[in-house]
Amino acid sequence: MNNVAIDGALAAKAISEALAKFPQFAGFGARIVGRPLFQGAAYMLEYDRQPPAELPDAWEFQNAAVKGYRRLAGV
């Protein structure tokens, strides 16, 4: 599956903003990736090291990072 091009500077800023709200995810190496869809793309987080399943707010952290990236990138 091919990835969608991600602006690294905007992704870093979006993740930084999300980490300000959810600092417990700082040590997991989150990065934003884009997956092509039939129309548009789906943006998600991948981690260098997967956070434990019992760590709260994983969904909220991902949403904050992805929504922040979409806002900054204008997509």
N, CA, C and O atoms as a CHARMM CRD file, in Angstrom:
* protein
*
  300
    1    1 MET  N      0.84900  -1.17400   0.00000 PROA 1      0.00000
    2    1 MET  CA     0.00000   0.00000   0.00000 PROA 1      0.00000
    3    1 MET  C      0.89700   1.24000   0.00000 PROA 1      0.00000
    4    1 MET  O      1.79000   1.36000   0.83900 PROA 1      0.00000
    5    2 ASN  N      0.66400   2.14700  -0.92500 PROA 2      0.00000
    6    2 ASN  CA     1.45700   3.37600  -1.01300 PROA 2      0.00000
    7    2 ASN  C      0.98800   4.39000   0.01400 PROA 2      0.00000
    8    2 ASN  O     -0.19700   4.46600   0.34000 PROA 2      0.00000
    9    3 ASN  N      1.92800   5.16100   0.51300 PROA 3      0.00000
   10    3 ASN  CA     1.59400   6.22000   1.45900 PROA 3      0.00000
   11    3 ASN  C      1.31100   7.51400   0.71900 PROA 3      0.00000
   12    3 ASN  O      1.81700   7.73600  -0.38100 PROA 3      0.00000
   13    4 VAL  N      0.51000   8.35500   1.32100 PROA 4      0.00000
   14    4 VAL  CA     0.24200   9.70100   0.83500 PROA 4      0.00000
   15    4 VAL  C      1.34700  10.59500   1.37800 PROA 4      0.00000
   16    4 VAL  O      1.77200  10.42600   2.52100 PROA 4      0.00000
   17    5 ALA  N      1.81900  11.54700   0.57100 PROA 5      0.00000
   18    5 ALA  CA     2.88500  12.45000   1.01800 PROA 5      0.00000
   19    5 ALA  C      2.41100  13.27200   2.22000 PROA 5      0.00000
   20    5 ALA  O      1.32100  13.84200   2.21200 PROA 5      0.00000
   21    6 ILE  N      3.24500  13.31600   3.23700 PROA 6      0.00000
   22    6 ILE  CA     2.96700  14.05700   4.47000 PROA 6      0.00000
   23    6 ILE  C      4.01700  15.15400   4.59600 PROA 6      0.00000
   24    6 ILE  O      5.20600  14.90000   4.40300 PROA 6      0.00000
   25    7 ASP  N      3.58500  16.36800   4.91600 PROA 7      0.00000
   26    7 ASP  CA     4.51800  17.47400   5.16700 PROA 7      0.00000
   27    7 ASP  C      5.10000  17.26200   6.56600 PROA 7      0.00000
   28    7 ASP  O      4.39400  17.38300   7.56700 PROA 7      0.00000
   29    8 GLY  N      6.38400  16.94500   6.62100 PROA 8      0.00000
   30    8 GLY  CA     7.03200  16.61600   7.89100 PROA 8      0.00000
   31    8 GLY  C      6.97700  17.72300   8.92400 PROA 8      0.00000
   32    8 GLY  O      6.79500  17.45300  10.11100 PROA 8      0.00000
   33    9 ALA  N      7.13100  18.98000   8.48600 PROA 9      0.00000
   34    9 ALA  CA     7.10400  20.10300   9.42400 PROA 9      0.00000
   35    9 ALA  C      5.71300  20.27700  10.02100 PROA 9      0.00000
   36    9 ALA  O      5.57200  20.51900  11.22000 PROA 9      0.00000
   37   10 LEU  N      4.68900  20.15300   9.18500 PROA 10     0.00000
   38   10 LEU  CA     3.31800  20.28900   9.69100 PROA 10     0.00000
   39   10 LEU  C      2.94800  19.10900  10.58200 PROA 10     0.00000
   40   10 LEU  O      2.26000  19.28000  11.58800 PROA 10     0.00000
   41   11 ALA  N      3.40100  17.91900  10.21800 PROA 11     0.00000
   42   11 ALA  CA     3.12800  16.74300  11.03900 PROA 11     0.00000
   43   11 ALA  C      3.78600  16.88200  12.40700 PROA 11     0.00000
   44   11 ALA  O      3.17500  16.56300  13.42700 PROA 11     0.00000
   45   12 ALA  N      5.02900  17.35900  12.43000 PROA 12     0.00000
   46   12 ALA  CA     5.72600  17.55500  13.70400 PROA 12     0.00000
   47   12 ALA  C      5.00200  18.57300  14.58000 PROA 12     0.00000
   48   12 ALA  O      4.88700  18.39000  15.79200 PROA 12     0.00000
   49   13 LYS  N      4.51800  19.64300  13.95900 PROA 13     0.00000
   50   13 LYS  CA     3.78800  20.66600  14.71300 PROA 13     0.00000
   51   13 LYS  C      2.47700  20.09500  15.26200 PROA 13     0.00000
   52   13 LYS  O      2.12900  20.34800  16.41600 PROA 13     0.00000
   53   14 ALA  N      1.75400  19.33300  14.44800 PROA 14     0.00000
   54   14 ALA  CA     0.49300  18.73600  14.89700 PROA 14     0.00000
   55   14 ALA  C      0.72100  17.75700  16.04200 PROA 14     0.00000
   56   14 ALA  O     -0.04200  17.74400  17.00700 PROA 14     0.00000
   57   15 ILE  N      1.76000  16.94300  15.94300 PROA 15     0.00000
   58   15 ILE  CA     2.05900  15.99200  17.01500 PROA 15     0.00000
   59   15 ILE  C      2.49200  16.73000  18.27500 PROA 15     0.00000
   60   15 ILE  O      2.12200  16.34000  19.38300 PROA 15     0.00000
   61   16 SER  N      3.26800  17.78500  18.11300 PROA 16     0.00000
   62   16 SER  CA     3.68500  18.58400  19.26700 PROA 16     0.00000
   63   16 SER  C      2.47700  19.18600  19.98400 PROA 16     0.00000
   64   16 SER  O      2.41600  19.18200  21.21300 PROA 16     0.00000
   65   17 GLU  N      1.52200  19.70100  19.21700 PROA 17     0.00000
   66   17 GLU  CA     0.30200  20.25300  19.80700 PROA 17     0.00000
   67   17 GLU  C     -0.48300  19.16800  20.54800 PROA 17     0.00000
   68   17 GLU  O     -0.99400  19.40400  21.64200 PROA 17     0.00000
   69   18 ALA  N     -0.57300  17.98400  19.94800 PROA 18     0.00000
   70   18 ALA  CA    -1.29700  16.88600  20.59500 PROA 18     0.00000
   71   18 ALA  C     -0.57400  16.42500  21.86300 PROA 18     0.00000
   72   18 ALA  O     -1.21300  16.10000  22.86400 PROA 18     0.00000
   73   19 LEU  N      0.77200  16.39700  21.81300 PROA 19     0.00000
   74   19 LEU  CA     1.54000  15.99000  22.99200 PROA 19     0.00000
   75   19 LEU  C      1.41200  16.98500  24.13300 PROA 19     0.00000
   76   19 LEU  O      1.55800  16.60800  25.29500 PROA 19     0.00000
   77   20 ALA  N      1.14200  18.24900  23.82400 PROA 20     0.00000
   78   20 ALA  CA     0.92400  19.23700  24.88100 PROA 20     0.00000
   79   20 ALA  C     -0.31400  18.86800  25.69700 PROA 20     0.00000
   80   20 ALA  O     -0.37200  19.13700  26.89600 PROA 20     0.00000
   81   21 LYS  N     -1.30300  18.25200  25.04800 PROA 21     0.00000
   82   21 LYS  CA    -2.52700  17.83100  25.73300 PROA 21     0.00000
   83   21 LYS  C     -2.40500  16.42500  26.32100 PROA 21     0.00000
   84   21 LYS  O     -3.02400  16.11300  27.33800 PROA 21     0.00000
   85   22 PHE  N     -1.59500  15.57700  25.66600 PROA 22     0.00000
   86   22 PHE  CA    -1.47500  14.17500  26.06300 PROA 22     0.00000
   87   22 PHE  C      0.00400  13.79300  26.17000 PROA 22     0.00000
   88   22 PHE  O      0.49200  13.00200  25.36300 PROA 22     0.00000
   89   23 PRO  N      0.72700  14.34600  27.15800 PROA 23     0.00000
   90   23 PRO  CA     2.18100  14.12800  27.24600 PROA 23     0.00000
   91   23 PRO  C      2.58300  12.68000  27.51700 PROA 23     0.00000
   92   23 PRO  O      3.74400  12.32200  27.31600 PROA 23     0.00000
   93   24 GLN  N      1.66600  11.85300  27.96300 PROA 24     0.00000
   94   24 GLN  CA     2.00000  10.45700  28.24600 PROA 24     0.00000
   95   24 GLN  C      2.37500   9.67500  26.98500 PROA 24     0.00000
   96   24 GLN  O      2.85400   8.54600  27.09100 PROA 24     0.00000
   97   25 PHE  N      2.16700  10.25100  25.79100 PROA 25     0.00000
   98   25 PHE  CA     2.50700   9.57300  24.53800 PROA 25     0.00000
   99   25 PHE  C      3.85500  10.02300  23.96400 PROA 25     0.00000
  100   25 PHE  O      4.22200   9.61100  22.86300 PROA 25     0.00000
  101   26 ALA  N      4.58400  10.85100  24.68500 PROA 26     0.00000
  102   26 ALA  CA     5.82700  11.42700  24.16900 PROA 26     0.00000
  103   26 ALA  C      6.90000  10.38100  23.87500 PROA 26     0.00000
  104   26 ALA  O      7.67800  10.56200  22.93900 PROA 26     0.00000
  105   27 GLY  N      6.96400   9.33500  24.61700 PROA 27     0.00000
  106   27 GLY  CA     8.03900   8.36400  24.46200 PROA 27     0.00000
  107   27 GLY  C      7.79800   7.25700  23.44400 PROA 27     0.00000
  108   27 GLY  O      8.57300   6.30200  23.38400 PROA 27     0.00000
  109   28 PHE  N      6.74100   7.36400  22.64100 PROA 28     0.00000
  110   28 PHE  CA     6.39700   6.25800  21.75300 PROA 28     0.00000
  111   28 PHE  C      6.72500   6.50600  20.28000 PROA 28     0.00000
  112   28 PHE  O      6.48800   5.63600  19.44200 PROA 28     0.00000
  113   29 GLY  N      7.26400   7.67700  19.95800 PROA 29     0.00000
  114   29 GLY  CA     7.68300   7.94600  18.58100 PROA 29     0.00000
  115   29 GLY  C      6.54100   7.99100  17.58900 PROA 29     0.00000
  116   29 GLY  O      6.60100   7.34100  16.54600 PROA 29     0.00000
  117   30 ALA  N      5.49900   8.74900  17.89900 PROA 30     0.00000
  118   30 ALA  CA     4.34500   8.84000  17.00000 PROA 30     0.00000
  119   30 ALA  C      4.71500   9.61300  15.73400 PROA 30     0.00000
  120   30 ALA  O      5.48400  10.57400  15.76800 PROA 30     0.00000
  121   31 ARG  N      4.14000   9.16100  14.62000 PROA 31     0.00000
  122   31 ARG  CA     4.27800   9.88600  13.35400 PROA 31     0.00000
  123   31 ARG  C      2.96600   9.74800  12.58900 PROA 31     0.00000
  124   31 ARG  O      2.25900   8.74800  12.71100 PROA 31     0.00000
  125   32 ILE  N      2.66200  10.76100  11.80900 PROA 32     0.00000
  126   32 ILE  CA     1.44500  10.76300  11.00900 PROA 32     0.00000
  127   32 ILE  C      1.74700  10.14800   9.65300 PROA 32     0.00000
  128   32 ILE  O      2.74500  10.48100   9.01400 PROA 32     0.00000
  129   33 VAL  N      0.87900   9.25300   9.22500 PROA 33     0.00000
  130   33 VAL  CA     0.98700   8.64000   7.90100 PROA 33     0.00000
  131   33 VAL  C     -0.35000   8.81700   7.19900 PROA 33     0.00000
  132   33 VAL  O     -1.39500   8.95000   7.83600 PROA 33     0.00000
  133   34 GLY  N     -0.29200   8.81600   5.88600 PROA 34     0.00000
  134   34 GLY  CA    -1.50800   8.90700   5.09000 PROA 34     0.00000
  135   34 GLY  C     -1.64000   7.69000   4.20900 PROA 34     0.00000
  136   34 GLY  O     -0.67000   7.26300   3.58300 PROA 34     0.00000
  137   35 ARG  N     -2.81900   7.13300   4.15600 PROA 35     0.00000
  138   35 ARG  CA    -3.10100   5.97200   3.31400 PROA 35     0.00000
  139   35 ARG  C     -4.11500   6.40300   2.25100 PROA 35     0.00000
  140   35 ARG  O     -5.15100   6.98100   2.57700 PROA 35     0.00000
  141   36 PRO  N     -3.81700   6.12400   0.98800 PROA 36     0.00000
  142   36 PRO  CA    -4.75200   6.53300  -0.06600 PROA 36     0.00000
  143   36 PRO  C     -6.05400   5.73900   0.00800 PROA 36     0.00000
  144   36 PRO  O     -6.06500   4.54400   0.30500 PROA 36     0.00000
  145   37 LEU  N     -7.13900   6.43700  -0.26800 PROA 37     0.00000
  146   37 LEU  CA    -8.45000   5.82800  -0.38900 PROA 37     0.00000
  147   37 LEU  C     -8.91300   6.01600  -1.82500 PROA 37     0.00000
  148   37 LEU  O     -8.22800   6.66600  -2.61500 PROA 37     0.00000
  149   38 PHE  N    -10.04500   5.46700  -2.16600 PROA 38     0.00000
  150   38 PHE  CA   -10.58500   5.65900  -3.51200 PROA 38     0.00000
  151   38 PHE  C    -10.70400   7.15200  -3.80300 PROA 38     0.00000
  152   38 PHE  O    -10.36100   7.61000  -4.89400 PROA 38     0.00000
  153   39 GLN  N    -11.18700   7.89900  -2.82900 PROA 39     0.00000
  154   39 GLN  CA   -11.23600   9.35900  -2.91400 PROA 39     0.00000
  155   39 GLN  C    -10.57900   9.92100  -1.66400 PROA 39     0.00000
  156   39 GLN  O    -11.06000   9.69400  -0.55400 PROA 39     0.00000
  157   40 GLY  N     -9.49000  10.64800  -1.83400 PROA 40     0.00000
  158   40 GLY  CA    -8.81400  11.27000  -0.70700 PROA 40     0.00000
  159   40 GLY  C     -7.84600  10.32700  -0.01500 PROA 40     0.00000
  160   40 GLY  O     -7.25900   9.43700  -0.63100 PROA 40     0.00000
  161   41 ALA  N     -7.69700  10.55000   1.28900 PROA 41     0.00000
  162   41 ALA  CA    -6.73900   9.76700   2.06800 PROA 41     0.00000
  163   41 ALA  C     -7.23700   9.63900   3.49900 PROA 41     0.00000
  164   41 ALA  O     -8.02500  10.45500   3.97600 PROA 41     0.00000
  165   42 ALA  N     -6.76300   8.59900   4.17000 PROA 42     0.00000
  166   42 ALA  CA    -7.00700   8.40400   5.59300 PROA 42     0.00000
  167   42 ALA  C     -5.69400   8.69100   6.31200 PROA 42     0.00000
  168   42 ALA  O     -4.65500   8.13300   5.95900 PROA 42     0.00000
  169   43 TYR  N     -5.73800   9.55400   7.31600 PROA 43     0.00000
  170   43 TYR  CA    -4.55800   9.88900   8.10100 PROA 43     0.00000
  171   43 TYR  C     -4.64700   9.17200   9.43700 PROA 43     0.00000
  172   43 TYR  O     -5.71500   9.08200  10.04300 PROA 43     0.00000
  173   44 MET  N     -3.50100   8.66400   9.88500 PROA 44     0.00000
  174   44 MET  CA    -3.45800   7.91100  11.13700 PROA 44     0.00000
  175   44 MET  C     -2.08000   8.05200  11.75800 PROA 44     0.00000
  176   44 MET  O     -1.16500   8.60800  11.15200 PROA 44     0.00000
  177   45 LEU  N     -1.94700   7.54700  12.95800 PROA 45     0.00000
  178   45 LEU  CA    -0.65100   7.54200  13.63000 PROA 45     0.00000
  179   45 LEU  C     -0.03700   6.16000  13.56600 PROA 45     0.00000
  180   45 LEU  O     -0.73000   5.14800  13.66800 PROA 45     0.00000
  181   46 GLU  N      1.25900   6.13600  13.39700 PROA 46     0.00000
  182   46 GLU  CA     2.05600   4.93800  13.59300 PROA 46     0.00000
  183   46 GLU  C      3.06600   5.26900  14.67600 PROA 46     0.00000
  184   46 GLU  O      3.42600   6.43200  14.86200 PROA 46     0.00000
  185   47 TYR  N      3.52000   4.25600  15.38600 PROA 47     0.00000
  186   47 TYR  CA     4.44200   4.45000  16.49800 PROA 47     0.00000
  187   47 TYR  C      5.70600   3.64200  16.27600 PROA 47     0.00000
  188   47 TYR  O      5.67200   2.56600  15.67900 PROA 47     0.00000
  189   48 ASP  N      6.83800   4.17400  16.76800 PROA 48     0.00000
  190   48 ASP  CA     8.06400   3.38700  16.81200 PROA 48     0.00000
  191   48 ASP  C      7.91000   2.25500  17.82600 PROA 48     0.00000
  192   48 ASP  O      8.37100   1.13500  17.60600 PROA 48     0.00000
  193   49 ARG  N      7.26000   2.57000  18.92600 PROA 49     0.00000
  194   49 ARG  CA     6.99100   1.60300  19.99800 PROA 49     0.00000
  195   49 ARG  C      5.52400   1.76400  20.38200 PROA 49     0.00000
  196   49 ARG  O      5.10500   2.83700  20.81500 PROA 49     0.00000
  197   50 GLN  N      4.75500   0.70700  20.22400 PROA 50     0.00000
  198   50 GLN  CA     3.31200   0.75300  20.46600 PROA 50     0.00000
  199   50 GLN  C      3.01200   1.05600  21.93300 PROA 50     0.00000
  200   50 GLN  O      3.55300   0.39600  22.82000 PROA 50     0.00000
  201   51 PRO  N      2.14600   2.05600  22.20000 PROA 51     0.00000
  202   51 PRO  CA     1.75200   2.32500  23.59000 PROA 51     0.00000
  203   51 PRO  C      0.97600   1.13300  24.16400 PROA 51     0.00000
  204   51 PRO  O      0.31000   0.41600  23.41700 PROA 51     0.00000
  205   52 PRO  N      1.05700   0.92000  25.46000 PROA 52     0.00000
  206   52 PRO  CA     0.30100  -0.17900  26.06400 PROA 52     0.00000
  207   52 PRO  C     -1.20300   0.02700  25.87700 PROA 52     0.00000
  208   52 PRO  O     -1.69100   1.15700  25.89700 PROA 52     0.00000
  209   53 ALA  N     -1.91600  -1.05900  25.70000 PROA 53     0.00000
  210   53 ALA  CA    -3.36300  -0.99500  25.46200 PROA 53     0.00000
  211   53 ALA  C     -4.10500  -0.32800  26.62200 PROA 53     0.00000
  212   53 ALA  O     -5.14500   0.29800  26.41600 PROA 53     0.00000
  213   54 GLU  N     -3.57700  -0.46000  27.83000 PROA 54     0.00000
  214   54 GLU  CA    -4.26600   0.10100  28.99600 PROA 54     0.00000
  215   54 GLU  C     -3.99800   1.60000  29.19400 PROA 54     0.00000
  216   54 GLU  O     -4.58900   2.21600  30.08100 PROA 54     0.00000
  217   55 LEU  N     -3.12600   2.18700  28.38900 PROA 55     0.00000
  218   55 LEU  CA    -2.84300   3.62600  28.49800 PROA 55     0.00000
  219   55 LEU  C     -4.06800   4.40700  28.03400 PROA 55     0.00000
  220   55 LEU  O     -4.49100   4.25900  26.88700 PROA 55     0.00000
  221   56 PRO  N     -4.65000   5.24300  28.91000 PROA 56     0.00000
  222   56 PRO  CA    -5.86700   5.96200  28.52300 PROA 56     0.00000
  223   56 PRO  C     -5.58100   7.05500  27.49600 PROA 56     0.00000
  224   56 PRO  O     -4.44900   7.51700  27.35800 PROA 56     0.00000
  225   57 ASP  N     -6.60800   7.44900  26.79700 PROA 57     0.00000
  226   57 ASP  CA    -6.60800   8.58000  25.87400 PROA 57     0.00000
  227   57 ASP  C     -5.88400   8.33500  24.54900 PROA 57     0.00000
  228   57 ASP  O     -5.56000   9.29500  23.85100 PROA 57     0.00000
  229   58 ALA  N     -5.62100   7.07600  24.18300 PROA 58     0.00000
  230   58 ALA  CA    -4.94100   6.81000  22.91600 PROA 58     0.00000
  231   58 ALA  C     -5.75600   7.32700  21.73300 PROA 58     0.00000
  232   58 ALA  O     -5.21300   7.94900  20.82000 PROA 58     0.00000
  233   59 TRP  N     -7.05300   7.06700  21.75600 PROA 59     0.00000
  234   59 TRP  CA    -7.92100   7.51900  20.66700 PROA 59     0.00000
  235   59 TRP  C     -7.94900   9.04600  20.60800 PROA 59     0.00000
  236   59 TRP  O     -7.89100   9.62100  19.52100 PROA 59     0.00000
  237   60 GLU  N     -8.03600   9.69800  21.74800 PROA 60     0.00000
  238   60 GLU  CA    -8.08200  11.15800  21.79500 PROA 60     0.00000
  239   60 GLU  C     -6.76500  11.76400  21.30700 PROA 60     0.00000
  240   60 GLU  O     -6.76900  12.78700  20.62200 PROA 60     0.00000
  241   61 PHE  N     -5.63700  11.13400  21.65700 PROA 61     0.00000
  242   61 PHE  CA    -4.33800  11.61400  21.18700 PROA 61     0.00000
  243   61 PHE  C     -4.25600  11.51100  19.66900 PROA 61     0.00000
  244   61 PHE  O     -3.85000  12.46000  19.00000 PROA 61     0.00000
  245   62 GLN  N     -4.64100  10.36500  19.13000 PROA 62     0.00000
  246   62 GLN  CA    -4.60600  10.20800  17.67400 PROA 62     0.00000
  247   62 GLN  C     -5.51800  11.22500  17.00000 PROA 62     0.00000
  248   62 GLN  O     -5.12300  11.84800  16.01400 PROA 62     0.00000
  249   63 ASN  N     -6.71800  11.40000  17.51000 PROA 63     0.00000
  250   63 ASN  CA    -7.63800  12.37100  16.91700 PROA 63     0.00000
  251   63 ASN  C     -7.06900  13.78100  16.96300 PROA 63     0.00000
  252   63 ASN  O     -7.16400  14.52200  15.98500 PROA 63     0.00000
  253   64 ALA  N     -6.48000  14.15500  18.08600 PROA 64     0.00000
  254   64 ALA  CA    -5.90300  15.49600  18.21100 PROA 64     0.00000
  255   64 ALA  C     -4.77600  15.69700  17.20500 PROA 64     0.00000
  256   64 ALA  O     -4.69300  16.75300  16.57800 PROA 64     0.00000
  257   65 ALA  N     -3.91000  14.70300  17.04400 PROA 65     0.00000
  258   65 ALA  CA    -2.79000  14.82300  16.11200 PROA 65     0.00000
  259   65 ALA  C     -3.26700  14.88200  14.66500 PROA 65     0.00000
  260   65 ALA  O     -2.81400  15.72700  13.89300 PROA 65     0.00000
  261   66 VAL  N     -4.17800  13.98800  14.29900 PROA 66     0.00000
  262   66 VAL  CA    -4.65600  13.93600  12.91300 PROA 66     0.00000
  263   66 VAL  C     -5.48400  15.17300  12.57000 PROA 66     0.00000
  264   66 VAL  O     -5.30200  15.76400  11.50600 PROA 66     0.00000
  265   67 LYS  N     -6.38100  15.56200  13.45400 PROA 67     0.00000
  266   67 LYS  CA    -7.17500  16.76800  13.19200 PROA 67     0.00000
  267   67 LYS  C     -6.28500  18.00400  13.12200 PROA 67     0.00000
  268   67 LYS  O     -6.51600  18.89400  12.30300 PROA 67     0.00000
  269   68 GLY  N     -5.27600  18.05900  13.97400 PROA 68     0.00000
  270   68 GLY  CA    -4.32900  19.16800  13.92600 PROA 68     0.00000
  271   68 GLY  C     -3.57700  19.20600  12.60600 PROA 68     0.00000
  272   68 GLY  O     -3.39000  20.27500  12.02600 PROA 68     0.00000
  273   69 TYR  N     -3.14400  18.04200  12.12900 PROA 69     0.00000
  274   69 TYR  CA    -2.44500  17.98200  10.84100 PROA 69     0.00000
  275   69 TYR  C     -3.36500  18.41300   9.69700 PROA 69     0.00000
  276   69 TYR  O     -2.96600  19.19400   8.83300 PROA 69     0.00000
  277   70 ARG  N     -4.57900  17.90700   9.69800 PROA 70     0.00000
  278   70 ARG  CA    -5.52400  18.27300   8.63000 PROA 70     0.00000
  279   70 ARG  C     -5.78600  19.78500   8.63800 PROA 70     0.00000
  280   70 ARG  O     -5.87800  20.40600   7.57900 PROA 70     0.00000
  281   71 ARG  N     -5.90500  20.36500   9.81900 PROA 71     0.00000
  282   71 ARG  CA    -6.12700  21.81400   9.92800 PROA 71     0.00000
  283   71 ARG  C     -4.92900  22.58100   9.39500 PROA 71     0.00000
  284   71 ARG  O     -5.08400  23.50600   8.59700 PROA 71     0.00000
  285   72 LEU  N     -3.73100  22.20000   9.83500 PROA 72     0.00000
  286   72 LEU  CA    -2.51400  22.91000   9.41600 PROA 72     0.00000
  287   72 LEU  C     -2.24000  22.73700   7.92200 PROA 72     0.00000
  288   72 LEU  O     -1.76600  23.66700   7.27000 PROA 72     0.00000
  289   73 ALA  N     -2.53400  21.55400   7.37400 PROA 73     0.00000
  290   73 ALA  CA    -2.25800  21.26800   5.97400 PROA 73     0.00000
  291   73 ALA  C     -3.38800  21.72200   5.05100 PROA 73     0.00000
  292   73 ALA  O     -3.22600  21.75600   3.83100 PROA 73     0.00000
  293   74 GLY  N     -4.52600  22.06900   5.63800 PROA 74     0.00000
  294   74 GLY  CA    -5.65400  22.50500   4.82900 PROA 74     0.00000
  295   74 GLY  C     -6.29900  21.37400   4.03000 PROA 74     0.00000
  296   74 GLY  O     -6.79800  21.58900   2.92600 PROA 74     0.00000
  297   75 VAL  N     -6.28400  20.16600   4.59900 PROA 75     0.00000
  298   75 VAL  CA    -6.91600  19.02000   3.92200 PROA 75     0.00000
  299   75 VAL  C     -8.12400  18.54000   4.68800 PROA 75     0.00000
  300   75 VAL  O     -8.78100  17.58700   4.26900 PROA 75     0.00000
